[in-house]
Amino acid sequence: MTRLKLADLADEKPVRLTLEISARLHRDLTAYALAVNGGDPKGAPTVERLIPPMLERFITTDRGFSKARKSIQTG
């Protein structure tokens, strides 16, 4: 099975956010949700549940952002 970057979908208190995404991105996120669940649509996470951990993963692995954040905090 393919190892995906997103594995842990921890439950946390949510903050409501409304955004619009393209239909293509929605299809890709739906396909990703199926992949996270091993291809089984039953029990696959919703797109809404996928987006927050994907963004968190993106931010924590962005070296440029990490450097900028450190320079802002120490500056």
C-alpha positions in Angstrom: 0.0 0.0 0.0 1.2 3.5 -0.8 2.4 5.5 2.2 0.5 8.8 2.2 1.8 12.0 3.9 -1.5 12.3 5.7 -2.2 9.6 8.2 -3.4 11.0 11.5 -6.8 12.8 11.5 -6.9 13.8 15.2 -10.1 15.2 16.6 -9.8 18.7 17.9 -12.2 21.5 18.6 -12.9 23.0 15.2 -13.0 26.6 14.1 -15.6 27.2 11.4 -14.2 28.4 8.1 -16.0 28.8 4.8 -14.1 28.6 1.5 -14.7 27.7 -2.1 -12.5 25.2 -4.0 -12.6 24.2 -7.6 -14.5 21.1 -8.7 -11.2 19.6 -9.8 -9.7 20.1 -6.4 -12.8 18.6 -4.8 -12.5 15.5 -7.0 -8.8 15.2 -6.1 -9.6 15.5 -2.4 -12.3 12.9 -2.7 -9.9 10.5 -4.4 -7.3 11.2 -1.7 -9.9 10.4 1.0 -10.5 7.1 -0.7 -6.8 6.4 -0.8 -6.4 7.3 2.9 -9.1 4.6 3.6 -7.4 2.0 1.4 -9.8 2.5 -1.5 -12.9 1.7 0.5 -15.5 4.5 0.2 -17.3 3.2 3.4 -15.7 5.0 6.3 -13.5 7.3 4.1 -12.9 10.7 5.7 -14.9 13.6 4.2 -13.2 16.4 2.3 -13.9 18.7 5.1 -12.1 16.5 7.5 -9.1 16.1 5.2 -8.3 19.8 4.6 -7.2 20.9 8.1 -4.6 18.2 8.6 -3.4 18.6 5.0 -2.8 22.3 5.6 -1.2 21.6 9.0 1.2 19.2 7.3 2.0 21.6 4.5 2.8 24.4 7.0 4.9 22.2 9.3 7.0 21.0 6.3 7.4 24.4 4.6 11.0 25.3 5.4 10.7 28.9 4.1 7.7 29.5 6.3 9.6 28.0 9.3 12.6 30.4 8.7 10.3 33.4 8.2 8.3 32.6 11.4 11.5 32.3 13.4 12.9 35.6 12.1 9.6 37.3 12.9 9.6 35.9 16.5 13.2 36.8 17.2 13.1 40.1 15.3 
